[in-house]
């Protein structure tokens, strides 16, 4: 039985490992792209979870454990996105409180 780390299952570490090319974009564009990709991945996981729940309810899928795993992946990815958002918002508010 092979155990995979949580990051590999969620696909979140890929968002951090991707590097931009030699033409570096501004930090705001990089952060915006990161958040867009993160939201897209979380949305995909939520949709996949909803589809697996519907398949279980309709009788197409009889593997409850797969549905539960899908639901937990969606939940954990949403919690991660929410915590990243909160930290970014706190950092922005801290910068705005700085006196020039």
C-alpha positions as CSV (number, residue, x, y, z in Angstrom):
1,X,0.0,0.0,0.0
2,X,1.5,3.3,-1.1
3,X,0.9,6.5,0.9
4,X,1.0,9.8,-0.9
5,X,1.4,13.1,0.7
6,X,-1.5,15.5,1.0
7,X,0.1,18.0,-1.3
8,X,0.4,15.6,-4.1
9,X,-3.2,14.6,-3.8
10,X,-4.5,18.1,-3.8
11,X,-2.2,19.4,-6.5
12,X,-1.6,22.6,-4.6
13,X,2.2,22.3,-4.5
14,X,2.2,22.6,-8.3
15,X,1.0,26.2,-8.1
16,X,4.0,27.1,-6.1
17,X,6.6,25.2,-8.1
18,X,5.7,26.8,-11.5
19,X,8.2,29.4,-12.5
20,X,7.6,32.3,-14.8
21,X,9.8,32.8,-17.9
22,X,12.6,35.3,-18.3
23,X,10.1,38.1,-18.8
24,X,9.1,38.5,-15.2
25,X,5.7,39.9,-14.6
26,X,4.9,42.3,-11.8
27,X,4.2,40.8,-8.4
28,X,0.6,41.8,-8.6
29,X,0.1,39.9,-11.8
30,X,1.9,36.8,-10.3
31,X,-0.3,36.9,-7.2
32,X,-3.4,37.4,-9.3
33,X,-2.5,34.5,-11.5
34,X,-1.8,32.3,-8.4
35,X,-5.1,33.1,-6.8
36,X,-7.0,32.6,-10.1
37,X,-5.4,29.1,-10.5
38,X,-6.0,28.3,-6.9
39,X,-9.7,29.3,-7.1
40,X,-10.0,27.3,-10.3
41,X,-8.5,24.2,-8.8
42,X,-10.7,24.4,-5.7
43,X,-13.8,24.9,-7.8
44,X,-12.9,21.8,-9.9
45,X,-12.5,19.8,-6.7
46,X,-15.8,21.1,-5.4
47,X,-17.5,20.2,-8.7
48,X,-15.9,16.7,-8.7
49,X,-17.1,16.2,-5.2
50,X,-20.7,17.2,-6.1
51,X,-20.7,14.9,-9.1
52,X,-19.5,11.9,-7.0
53,X,-22.2,12.6,-4.4
54,X,-24.9,12.7,-7.2
55,X,-23.5,9.5,-8.7
56,X,-23.7,7.8,-5.3
57,X,-27.2,9.0,-4.7
58,X,-28.4,7.8,-8.1
59,X,-26.7,4.4,-7.6
60,X,-24.2,4.8,-10.4
61,X,-21.3,4.7,-7.9
62,X,-21.3,2.2,-5.0
63,X,-17.9,3.2,-3.5
64,X,-18.7,5.4,-0.5
65,X,-15.1,5.6,0.4
66,X,-14.2,7.3,-2.9
67,X,-17.0,9.8,-2.4
68,X,-15.8,10.6,1.1
69,X,-12.2,11.0,-0.1
70,X,-13.4,13.4,-2.8
71,X,-15.4,15.4,-0.3
72,X,-12.5,15.7,2.1
73,X,-10.1,16.7,-0.7
74,X,-12.6,19.5,-1.6
75,X,-13.0,20.5,2.0
76,X,-9.2,20.6,2.7
77,X,-8.5,22.6,-0.5
78,X,-11.2,25.1,0.3
79,X,-9.8,25.5,3.9
80,X,-6.3,26.0,2.4
81,X,-7.6,28.6,-0.1
82,X,-9.5,30.4,2.7
83,X,-6.4,30.5,5.0
84,X,-4.2,31.8,2.1
85,X,-6.8,34.5,1.4
86,X,-7.0,35.5,5.1
87,X,-3.2,35.7,5.3
88,X,-3.0,37.8,2.2
89,X,-5.7,40.1,3.5
90,X,-3.9,40.5,6.8
91,X,-0.6,41.3,5.0
92,X,-2.4,43.9,2.9
93,X,-4.0,45.5,5.9
94,X,-0.7,45.6,7.7
95,X,0.9,47.4,4.7
96,X,-1.9,49.9,4.6
97,X,-1.4,50.7,8.3
98,X,2.2,51.6,7.7
99,X,3.0,55.3,7.9
100,X,5.0,56.8,5.2
